């Protein structure tokens, strides 16, 4: 009964994800852009309006609080550990995942550089946006690598940590279910049918 309920909830989540995709596509019409051959293209009218709304560098600085500008080096200092996370995570899965029999995480599925096409952003706003896209993309990419690693080595749910759930958590064994852990561990280690199915092409810039 519990597994049936869990499957029902997962089915609802998948339906909500599909609804989210449909709603996102409606924004193409609302904001005058279309996706052609995986590239975002705005209409000429939209581009003109965007340029009119773009702040010059001088106005951009005037609109920024002094303390915000002062913390900019701190934000950009985080780039080094993020790049190291990118490199180390990629090397780790390249070396270890084939040995463990774990499907590799596609890095390109987590990195989206498309905000530089927004003409209402000035150069520095675009730079900041792409930095955020890279940072959050890499952290999501590394989280998925860690999730698949956990599925292989310790696929056991926590007793009460709701926020510990990640993309692979649904396959994990309930906390305290010793019999299932011993009898189904190898099966769960190989339960990647959901990610091996073909996925829709990702939108690129």
Buried (B, 14 or more C-beta within 10 A) or exposed (E): EEEEEEEEEEEEEEEEEEEEEEEEEEEEEEEBBEEEEEEBBBEEEBBEBBEEEBBEEEEBEEEEEEEEEEEEEEEEEEEEEBEEBBEEBBEBBEEBBEEEEBEEBEBEEBBBBBBBBBBBBBEBBBBBBBBEBBBBBBBBBBBBBBBBBBBBEEBBBEEEEEEEEBBBBBBBBEEEBEEBBEEBBEEBBEBBEEBEEEEEEEEBE
